[in-house]
């Protein structure tokens, strides 16, 4: 009996949801779901391991066209080429990994959503790509609107393979300086805490791993895909996300974005 009581007390102590302060700390951006490990992150890491390092970093339309050409339809399905995908830029790199990982995930049927994953418009907020590529919390808004995962901003909860939007300054939106990456790990040394990530980076001249000091990052949003099968919800969301579209003309901050993500894109 004593052992049973001790075990229950131990579990209560470990449970991060055992008091209101912990709940507030953990669920800043998404209050509905637990943050747990999943197989999708492993697939994401596998995909980036297969992408050749380097190439050319370029934010021109030439890089977007390479991304478009990497998506190839095969009968009623599709595939993503991981060669000849340079030049590239950050959001294009992470979107390519997202789509490729979806195509490899078990039981995901993409026949009906393949066309929506294609890049038909280069306008922010329009379509799946336009949402992912937009300023502000593009990836976070897309995944929450599809009910495919969770968003949070505490780096201590991050796991390898989480998508991550970095904000180098306090501005979000029109004046932001951001970077779309895939989180790998953190390390510490005498200088400080380092954040390791993968993306297409200027300093790596294209695809590759990079690390920056945590204190250089003003804010970050992590997005974890927990329910890949819900990509089917892409068939029912509006063509344009007006909030993300407005990010080209509006400058906001993390507090406003946090409130918006909490109160919008409610699950049906």
N, C-alpha and C positions, 0 to 999 in steps of 0.2 A: 504494500500500500504506500509506504514511504517513497519507494522508488518511482511509483506512478505519479505521485504528487511532485516529486523533484523533476521528473521528465516534463510534466505539463508546465511547471514554472520555467524550466529551461527554454522550452519552445516559445513561451510567452515573451521571454527576455529577448530571444532572437528575432521575433516577429516584428518587422519594421512597421506594421500597421497596428501595433498594440496601443498607440496613443495618438492624440490629435496632432501633436507637433510633428511626429514622423510622417503622418499622412500629408500634412501641408508641405513638408520638405520634399517628399518624393514626387507628388503629383502636381507639379507646377503647371504643366501644359496639358495633361490628359488625366482626368479623374476616373475614367471608366474601367481601365484595364491594368492588370499587374504587369510589371516589367520582368520578363522571364526569358530564358534562353530558347532558341529555336533553330531548326535546321536551315532556315533560309540564310542566316548569317554565314553558315559554313559554305553554302553554295556561292555566296558573294565573294568570299575569300578565295575560293577555288577559281572563280572567273578572273579575278584580278591577277592571280598567279600565272594565268595563261596569256596575259596581254604583254607584249614586248615593251620593255622600258624605252623611254626616249621618244624619238620622232621629232616633231616640231610643235611647239606651243604657239597657237595662233587663234585669235578671237574673231577672225574674219569669216565670211560666208563660205569660204573654201573648207573650213573645218566642219561647218554644219552640213555641207554637201557630202563630206566623207562619212559623217554619221548617218545621213539618209541612205547612202549607198551600202552601208554595213548591214542594213536591215533587208533581208531578202525573203521573199515569199516562196515556199516550196509546197506545191499542191494546195492543201487546205491548212497548212501550218506555216511556220516561218523559222528562219534561222538568223543568227547574228554572226557576221564574220569578225574575227579578232585579229586579222591581219590587214595590212594596208588601210589602217584607220588613223592615219596622221595626215595633216595637222589635226590638233585637237585642243579643246579647252575644258575647264573643270566640270561644268554642269553637263556637257556632252559626254564626258568620260563616265561620270557617275550614272547618267541615264542609260548609257550603253550597258553598263554592268547590271543595272536594275532589270532591264529587258532581257538580257542574256540569262540572268539567274532565274527569272520567271519561266523562260523557255525550258530550263533544266529541272524545275521543281516538279516533284511527283504530283500527278493528278490535276495539274493546272491545264485547263482546256482554253486555248487562246484563239481558237478558230473564229469566234465571234468578236473578239476584242483586238485581233491583230491589226485591223485597219486603224483603230483608235490609237494604238501605240506608235503608228507611223507618224512622221513629222509632216503635217500638211500646212501648218502655219508657223511663222517665226515670231508671232506676236505674243507678248507676255500675257499669261492668263488664259490663252485660247488653246483648248485641247489638253491632252495629258502632257505632251512635251512643253507646251506654253506655260503650264502650271509649274512643272519641274524646273524650268529654266528661268522663271521670273525672279525679280528682286524680292527681298523679304523672305518670308517663310514658305517659299514655293513648294518644296518637297513635303514639308510638314502638312501644309494645307491639302495637297493632293492626297496623301496617304490617309489623312483623317476623313476627307470627303468620301473616299472609297471604302472606309472602315477596314483598312488593310493592316493597321498597326498602331503604334503608340509614339508619342512625342514627349521628350523631357529635356531638361537642360543641365542636369547634374552630371558632371564628368565622371564622378566616382561610380555611377551606375552604368556607364557605357561599356559595351562589349565589342570585341573585334567583329567587324562586318556591319556595324551600325552606320547608317548614312548620317552625315554631319554637315550642318551649315555653319560656317565660321563667319563672325562679324569682327572685322579688325578695328572698327570704330563704334561709337555709341549710336550712330545713325542707322536706321533701317528704312529701306525704300529707295527713293530717288538719289539720295546722297550717300548711300551705303558703299562700303568697300567689303565685299564678301568673297567667300570661297566655298565651293561645293566639293566635299571630300568623303572618303570612307575611313572611318576611325579604325585604327589598328591597336594601339596600346598607349600607355604612359610610362615614362621612366623618370628616375630622379638621379641627379648628381650634385656636385658642389655648386653648380650654377643655379639649378632650380629644377622644376618639373617640366618635362618635355612631353609634348603631344605628338604622337606618330600617326601619320595618315597616308592614304594613297589617293592620287588624283592625277589630272594633267596640270602640271605646275610650270610656271615660267622658269623657276630655278633648276628644274630637272629637264628642261627643254622638252616637255611632253609628259608622257606617262611615267609614273614612278612614285616611290615612297619619299616622304619628307618629314622632318620634325621641326617644331617651333616651340618656343617657350610658352608655357601656359599663360604667363602674365602678359604676353603680347596679344592675347585674344580677349576682346571685350565681352563677347557673349557667344554662345553656341546653342544650336538646337539639334538634338539627336533624334533620328527617326528610325524605328526598328519595325521591319516587316514581320508581323506575327500571323497574318491570315492571308497568304498569297492568293488563295482561291477567290477572294473577294475582288480580284481584278475584274470580275464579271460586272461589278457595280459601275464600271466605266460606261456601260451602255445606258445608264440612267441619270448621270450627272449632267448639269448644264454644259453647253458648249464652251462658255466663257465664265471664268471666275472673276467677277468685277473687282473684288478686293485685291487680288493679285495684279490685275490690270492697272489698278490705281497706283501701284507701287512705283511706276515710272514717273509719276507726277507728285507723289506725296512722300514726305519724310516723316517717319514715326520713330518709335523706340520699343525696347523689349517689353516694357510694362503694358503698352497698348496691344502688342502682338500676343502676349500671354493671355490677356483678357479675351481677345478675339478668338484665339484657338480654343479657349475653354468654352465659350458660349456659342460657337458656330459649328457647322458640319455635324449636327447631331445624327446619331444612328437611327435608322428607321425601325 
